[in-house]
Amino acid sequence: MADRYLTVAQVAELLGTSERFPRRLIAERRIAFVKVGRHVRIPERELSAFIDANTVQPIGYRRGSLGKAA
């Protein structure tokens, strides 16, 4: 199955940000992208990998590990 190539606007919409954020990721080489002539496209699998790599998992607290009451 072929990977979908997303525009900057589509990536911004999926992330819920302005177009400036994905453009900054591209400029800083923090996400893989493809140049098609003068157009920039981001493979959908690379966007998923970027999201997975930057996902922070919650910390599970054990009972009693937050300190004792007076």
C-alpha positions as a LaTeX table, in Angstrom:
\begin{tabular}{lrrr}
\hline
Residue & $x$ (\AA) & $y$ (\AA) & $z$ (\AA) \\
\hline
Met1 & 0.00 & 0.00 & 0.00 \\
Ala2 & 1.39 & 3.41 & $-0.96$ \\
Asp3 & 1.99 & 6.02 & 1.71 \\
Arg4 & $-0.02$ & 9.25 & 1.56 \\
Tyr5 & 1.93 & 12.47 & 1.21 \\
Leu6 & 0.45 & 15.37 & 3.15 \\
Thr7 & 0.73 & 19.08 & 2.49 \\
Val8 & 1.88 & 21.46 & 5.20 \\
Ala9 & $-1.72$ & 22.65 & 5.58 \\
Gln10 & $-2.97$ & 19.07 & 6.06 \\
Val11 & $-0.29$ & 18.36 & 8.67 \\
Ala12 & $-1.16$ & 21.56 & 10.52 \\
Glu13 & $-4.83$ & 20.59 & 10.54 \\
Leu14 & $-4.09$ & 17.09 & 11.83 \\
Leu15 & $-1.88$ & 18.48 & 14.60 \\
Gly16 & $-4.31$ & 21.28 & 15.44 \\
Thr17 & $-1.71$ & 23.98 & 14.88 \\
Ser18 & $-1.02$ & 26.77 & 12.43 \\
Glu19 & 1.01 & 26.09 & 9.27 \\
Arg20 & 3.98 & 27.78 & 10.91 \\
Phe21 & 4.64 & 24.82 & 13.23 \\
Pro22 & 5.08 & 22.13 & 10.54 \\
Arg23 & 7.14 & 24.58 & 8.48 \\
Arg24 & 9.42 & 25.08 & 11.49 \\
Leu25 & 9.75 & 21.29 & 11.93 \\
Ile26 & 10.81 & 21.08 & 8.28 \\
Ala27 & 13.25 & 24.00 & 8.53 \\
Glu28 & 14.86 & 22.52 & 11.65 \\
Arg29 & 14.96 & 19.04 & 10.02 \\
Arg30 & 12.99 & 17.58 & 12.93 \\
Ile31 & 10.63 & 15.68 & 10.62 \\
Ala32 & 11.33 & 13.84 & 7.36 \\
Phe33 & 9.86 & 15.39 & 4.23 \\
Val34 & 9.87 & 15.00 & 0.45 \\
Lys35 & 10.52 & 17.79 & $-2.04$ \\
Val36 & 8.45 & 17.51 & $-5.21$ \\
Gly37 & 9.74 & 20.35 & $-7.31$ \\
Arg38 & 9.11 & 23.39 & $-5.17$ \\
His39 & 6.42 & 21.64 & $-3.13$ \\
Val40 & 7.05 & 20.04 & 0.25 \\
Arg41 & 5.17 & 16.92 & 1.32 \\
Ile42 & 5.33 & 14.96 & 4.57 \\
Pro43 & 4.73 & 11.20 & 4.39 \\
Glu44 & 1.89 & 10.15 & 6.67 \\
Arg45 & 4.07 & 7.43 & 8.26 \\
Glu46 & 6.68 & 10.07 & 9.18 \\
Leu47 & 4.03 & 12.22 & 10.85 \\
Ser48 & 2.86 & 9.18 & 12.84 \\
Ala49 & 6.46 & 8.38 & 13.82 \\
Phe50 & 7.02 & 12.00 & 14.89 \\
Ile51 & 3.88 & 11.93 & 17.06 \\
Asp52 & 4.86 & 8.56 & 18.59 \\
Ala53 & 8.40 & 9.75 & 19.34 \\
Asn54 & 7.11 & 12.87 & 21.11 \\
Thr55 & 4.26 & 11.29 & 23.06 \\
Val56 & 4.78 & 11.52 & 26.81 \\
Gln57 & 3.20 & 8.76 & 28.87 \\
Pro58 & 1.56 & 9.60 & 32.22 \\
Ile59 & 3.32 & 8.72 & 35.44 \\
Gly60 & 1.51 & 6.15 & 37.54 \\
Tyr61 & 1.62 & 6.97 & 41.24 \\
Arg62 & 1.50 & 4.23 & 43.81 \\
Arg63 & $-0.62$ & 4.66 & 46.85 \\
Gly64 & 1.36 & 6.23 & 49.64 \\
Ser65 & 4.21 & 7.40 & 47.45 \\
Leu66 & 3.18 & 11.05 & 47.69 \\
Gly67 & 4.03 & 11.38 & 51.37 \\
Lys68 & 2.25 & 10.83 & 54.64 \\
Ala69 & $-0.50$ & 12.88 & 56.14 \\
Ala70 & 0.13 & 14.48 & 59.51 \\
\hline
\end{tabular}
